[in-house]
């Protein structure tokens, strides 16, 4: 058997990235920590909803914020530490209730 061994993504080394988050990031074309370090959690969350065509739990924003923070600072914090920040954002991250202007 000649199986090609796939190198694991460096993103999997981040504290809050598991298989589901890795798949979401890859769906959006994000494959490196450097790309994450230049990202915005709200932009990622809204783009994920756009490319998948489905609503995602707002806690996905918290995970994105946590992994972006770690990509920028090297400090891996638990994702729920970012929940209060999300809850202070104006408007809503729920696309199915967002009104268009």
LINNORMO-V34421 format. One record per residue. N is the residue number from 1. RES is the residue in three letters. NEAR is the number of other C-alpha atoms within 12 Angstrom. Layout:
# LINNORMO-V34421
n=N res=RES near=NEAR
n=N res=RES near=NEAR
This chain:
# LINNORMO-V34421
n=1 res=UNK near=4
n=2 res=UNK near=4
n=3 res=UNK near=5
n=4 res=UNK near=6
n=5 res=UNK near=7
n=6 res=UNK near=6
n=7 res=UNK near=9
n=8 res=UNK near=13
n=9 res=UNK near=20
n=10 res=UNK near=19
n=11 res=UNK near=31
n=12 res=UNK near=23
n=13 res=UNK near=19
n=14 res=UNK near=32
n=15 res=UNK near=25
n=16 res=UNK near=32
n=17 res=UNK near=33
n=18 res=UNK near=19
n=19 res=UNK near=16
n=20 res=UNK near=14
n=21 res=UNK near=31
n=22 res=UNK near=30
n=23 res=UNK near=19
n=24 res=UNK near=28
n=25 res=UNK near=35
n=26 res=UNK near=24
n=27 res=UNK near=19
n=28 res=UNK near=24
n=29 res=UNK near=18
n=30 res=UNK near=26
n=31 res=UNK near=22
n=32 res=UNK near=24
n=33 res=UNK near=29
n=34 res=UNK near=19
n=35 res=UNK near=21
n=36 res=UNK near=34
n=37 res=UNK near=24
n=38 res=UNK near=21
n=39 res=UNK near=28
n=40 res=UNK near=23
n=41 res=UNK near=32
n=42 res=UNK near=28
n=43 res=UNK near=20
n=44 res=UNK near=35
n=45 res=UNK near=36
n=46 res=UNK near=28
n=47 res=UNK near=28
n=48 res=UNK near=31
n=49 res=UNK near=26
n=50 res=UNK near=19
n=51 res=UNK near=18
n=52 res=UNK near=18
n=53 res=UNK near=13
n=54 res=UNK near=15
n=55 res=UNK near=22
n=56 res=UNK near=25
n=57 res=UNK near=20
n=58 res=UNK near=31
n=59 res=UNK near=28
n=60 res=UNK near=35
n=61 res=UNK near=40
n=62 res=UNK near=34
n=63 res=UNK near=40
n=64 res=UNK near=46
n=65 res=UNK near=39
n=66 res=UNK near=36
n=67 res=UNK near=44
n=68 res=UNK near=38
n=69 res=UNK near=30
n=70 res=UNK near=28
n=71 res=UNK near=30
n=72 res=UNK near=20
n=73 res=UNK near=18
n=74 res=UNK near=18
n=75 res=UNK near=16
n=76 res=UNK near=23
n=77 res=UNK near=24
n=78 res=UNK near=21
n=79 res=UNK near=29
n=80 res=UNK near=22
n=81 res=UNK near=21
n=82 res=UNK near=27
n=83 res=UNK near=23
n=84 res=UNK near=15
n=85 res=UNK near=20
n=86 res=UNK near=27
n=87 res=UNK near=18
n=88 res=UNK near=11
n=89 res=UNK near=16
n=90 res=UNK near=11
n=91 res=UNK near=14
n=92 res=UNK near=19
n=93 res=UNK near=30
n=94 res=UNK near=24
n=95 res=UNK near=22
n=96 res=UNK near=17
n=97 res=UNK near=10
n=98 res=UNK near=13
n=99 res=UNK near=10
n=100 res=UNK near=7
n=101 res=UNK near=3
